[in-house]
Amino acid sequence: MTKTDIAEAVRYRVTGMDCSACAAKVEAAARSVAGVRDARVSIASQEMTLRTEDGTAPLLEVERSITGLGYRLARIDADEDDKVPDLSHVSPAYKRALWIVVLLNAGYGVIEIVGGFLAGSQSVKADALDFIGDGVISFLGLVAVGWGLAARAKAALLQGIFLGILGAGVLVVTAYRVVVQHEPEAQLMGILALVGLVVNVMAAVVLLPHRHGDANVRAVWLFSRNDAIGNVAVVIAALLVAWTQTPWPDLVVAVVIAALFLQSSFAIIRDARNDLSNAPSANPQRSKA
């Protein structure tokens, strides 16, 4: 990397991303702007590194393109890695709303895990991981918002590993259930999934008064949407289990949800490792380039 390349690198803090798909959308929006050489977005640190062909010429257009999607951007200066960002736009009421959403997601995720064992349903267990993952990601975003890049990356790395272990565990048990088949309780499956939909609606209602505030609202709306899709999939699986009297619909839905969950976990781990390699504390030579 040349000195010119380093000088042309611009970093932004991106607020409102909840998954690797969001990061890919932000990258695509940035790269679609003429004059942008490359854009890399880390879901772990919630940051974007942008490289342009001719300095800062297209930056305003990039910012308009990304904020138009509903995300919030904040420019990061070279000496701001360990500074606490400006949080003046976050009201106490909004923080309380986010904490309620964290508790709803993580709390019901634990309940659904227990319910999944009681119902003998792998798809319910996989859906529970989605709730727990949402709660953990939101919690990390709240407590680590003022941390430096290296600290946030380490926290995200641990989070990604933890969520990956949970997802892999569901896949292993599902594989076991393929060999030793056990028909789950379809009625309990359906009830748990429907309660999950109610929890998602409650989270949306809690955030409704703040829907025009910080872009994290958009992330939680995406959480609720993705969870709702998983809940509907489990309801359908429960109906098919009751109709076919076989566990296969439950197993198929479990594999799909757990696989998507693992994909997000791998993306978090990958981005966290990249962030650690680029953090000032991990790369003391960087400032001398």
Residue pairs with C-beta under 8 A, 6 or more apart in sequence:
1 289
3 289
5 51
6 289
8 37
8 51
8 52
8 55
9 49
9 50
9 51
10 49
10 50
10 51
10 52
10 56
10 59
10 75
11 47
11 48
11 49
11 50
11 75
11 76
12 47
12 48
12 50
12 63
12 73
12 74
12 75
12 76
13 46
13 47
13 73
13 74
13 76
13 85
14 26
14 41
14 46
14 47
14 48
14 66
14 71
14 72
14 73
15 46
15 71
15 72
15 73
15 74
15 214
15 215
15 216
15 219
16 22
16 70
16 71
16 72
16 215
16 216
16 217
16 218
16 219
17 23
17 26
17 41
17 43
17 46
17 71
17 219
18 134
18 137
18 219
18 220
18 222
18 223
18 226
19 43
19 222
19 226
19 264
19 267
20 43
20 263
20 264
20 267
20 268
22 43
22 71
22 219
22 222
23 41
23 42
23 43
23 267
23 271
24 41
25 69
26 39
26 41
26 48
26 66
26 69
26 71
27 39
27 40
27 41
27 48
29 62
29 65
29 66
29 68
29 69
30 36
30 39
30 41
30 48
30 50
30 62
30 65
30 66
31 38
31 39
32 65
33 58
33 61
33 62
33 65
34 58
34 61
35 52
35 53
35 54
35 57
35 58
36 50
36 51
36 52
36 53
36 58
36 62
37 51
37 52
37 53
38 50
38 51
39 48
39 49
39 50
39 51
39 62
40 48
40 49
40 274
41 47
41 48
41 49
42 48
42 49
42 271
42 272
42 274
42 275
43 156
43 264
43 267
43 268
43 271
44 152
44 153
44 156
44 157
44 160
44 268
44 269
44 271
44 272
44 274
44 275
45 149
45 152
45 153
45 156
45 271
45 272
45 275
46 141
46 152
47 76
47 149
47 275
48 73
49 278
50 59
50 62
52 58
52 59
63 73
66 73
67 73
70 215
70 218
71 215
71 218
72 214
72 215
74 85
74 86
81 148
81 149
81 150
81 279
81 280
82 148
82 149
82 280
83 148
84 146
85 145
85 146
87 145
87 146
89 213
89 214
90 213
90 214
91 210
91 213
93 209
93 210
94 210
94 213
94 214
95 142
97 206
97 207
97 209
97 210
98 138
98 142
98 207
98 216
98 220
99 142
100 203
100 206
101 138
101 203
101 206
101 207
101 220
101 223
102 135
102 138
102 139
102 142
103 135
104 135
104 199
104 202
104 203
104 206
105 131
105 132
105 134
105 135
105 138
105 199
105 203
105 223
105 227
106 131
106 132
106 134
106 135
106 136
106 139
107 135
108 128
108 131
108 195
108 196
108 199
109 128
109 129
109 130
109 131
109 132
109 133
109 134
109 135
110 128
110 132
111 128
112 124
112 125
112 127
112 128
112 131
112 192
112 196
113 125
113 128
113 132
115 124
115 128
115 188
115 192
116 122
116 124
116 125
116 127
116 128
116 192
117 125
118 185
118 188
119 184
119 185
119 188
119 189
119 192
120 182
120 183
120 184
120 185
121 184
121 185
121 188
121 189
121 192
121 234
121 237
121 238
121 250
121 254
122 170
122 173
122 174
122 177
122 184
122 250
122 251
122 254
123 189
123 233
123 234
123 237
123 249
123 250
123 251
123 253
123 254
123 257
124 184
124 189
124 192
124 193
124 234
125 170
125 173
125 254
126 167
126 170
126 174
126 230
126 253
126 254
126 255
126 257
126 258
126 261
127 192
127 193
127 196
127 227
127 230
127 231
127 233
127 234
127 257
129 163
129 166
129 167
129 170
129 257
129 258
129 261
130 226
130 227
130 230
130 257
130 261
131 196
131 199
131 227
132 163
132 166
133 163
133 166
133 261
133 264
133 265
134 223
134 226
134 227
136 159
136 162
136 163
137 159
138 219
138 220
138 223
140 155
140 156
140 159
141 216
141 219
144 151
144 152
144 155
147 155
148 279
148 281
149 275
149 278
149 279
149 280
150 275
150 276
150 279
150 280
150 281
150 282
152 275
153 272
153 273
153 275
153 276
153 279
154 272
154 276
156 268
156 271
156 272
156 275
157 268
157 269
157 272
157 273
157 276
159 268
160 265
160 266
160 267
160 268
160 269
160 272
161 265
161 269
163 261
163 264
163 265
163 268
164 262
164 265
164 266
164 269
166 261
167 258
167 259
167 261
167 262
167 265
168 262
170 254
170 258
170 261
171 255
171 258
171 259
171 262
174 251
174 254
174 255
174 258
177 247
177 251
178 251
181 246
181 247
182 247
183 241
183 245
183 246
183 247
184 238
184 241
184 247
184 250
186 238
186 239
186 241
186 242
187 238
187 242
189 234
189 235
189 237
189 238
189 241
189 250
190 234
190 235
190 238
190 239
192 234
193 231
193 232
193 234
193 235
193 238
194 231
194 235
196 227
196 230
196 231
196 234
197 228
197 231
197 232
199 227
200 224
200 227
200 228
200 231
201 224
203 220
203 223
203 224
204 221
204 224
207 217
207 220
207 221
210 217
211 217
230 257
233 253
233 256
233 257
234 253
236 249
236 253
237 249
237 250
237 252
237 253
238 249
238 250
240 249
241 247
241 249
241 250
276 282
277 283
278 286
280 286
280 287
